[in-house]
Amino acid sequence: MISHVPLLCALGAGLANTVVALSVKAAQHSRFRPSRFTALAMIGAGAISGIVAGLTAGSWNNWRLWALGIVLGGITYGCVTLMLRANRHGPPSLPWAMANLGLILPIGLSAFFLGESLRGTDMVCLVVFCGMLLAFVRGTTHAGDVQRGHGLTLMLLLATVWLLQGTLMFGFKLNAFLPGDINRSALTPIICLTAGVLAWLDEWRQPREAFQWRHLGWSLAMGGANGTSILLLLVAMKLPASVAFPIIQGVSFLGGIVVTAVVFHERLNLWKWLGIAFGLGVICLAVRR
């Protein structure tokens, strides 16, 4: 049986990621520079996670904690930045789909390195998940949403987003294997601090640009949702990776697609609706595991 608290946290993390998807697309739509958007968003995420970590018992004084947090912070910055760039060449559903497809990587790595067992239903879940994404990508192609002449650039960006997001998910799973006296909530502010520093360094080296207050709301929305999602994900990691990631990414994928399609008027054709139906199947299979 699946524990109710980690399960609810997995669902909550997926819903928080829906806000992340909307914020990322809105930032690109309003021509918000990726480095500035990420820097401000990480301040918001770091503030939320820092308060929670400060109220949680446990030690921060462990080099493994900081090493893992710094590596994951760099990956977080790269993933957000590349998703923003990918959104320039096609609809938001494509980079969001590839980010959620990253779930396959940590499930495989957890089975190989951590000895987590795989069941027949897990394989069915992964097949259905892949079917969801393939159907949606096909629907996007039929809708003509990809900018002409930018196909190769978009493919490279999407492949990199997939690799970074999958590695990031596996890194969260490794947090459960740190020494027992570690403050496990401390991982999130370390990640946000690292990503924020990298983003500010990138912003500092670029030409000066006047700040627009209308951008601040999307940064704070992204930061708050991202910080909340990471904290919930850390609790959800008490579940096996083959359960937690399909739930989180399934809810995240479906929510991100539907919300961004409604707000930014992306067409949902028959193939895209088929992908959404597959997504509902993923959630049902994962919950019934």
VENCOR-V642087 format. One record per helix or strand. SS is the DSSP state (a for helix, b for strand). FROM is the first residue (numbers start at 1). TO is the last residue. If there is no record, write none. Layout:
SS & FROM & TO
SS & FROM & TO
//
This chain:
a & 4 & 29
a & 34 & 54
b & 59 & 59
a & 63 & 86
a & 92 & 101
a & 103 & 113
a & 120 & 143
a & 151 & 177
b & 182 & 182
a & 186 & 204
a & 213 & 236
a & 241 & 264
a & 270 & 287
//
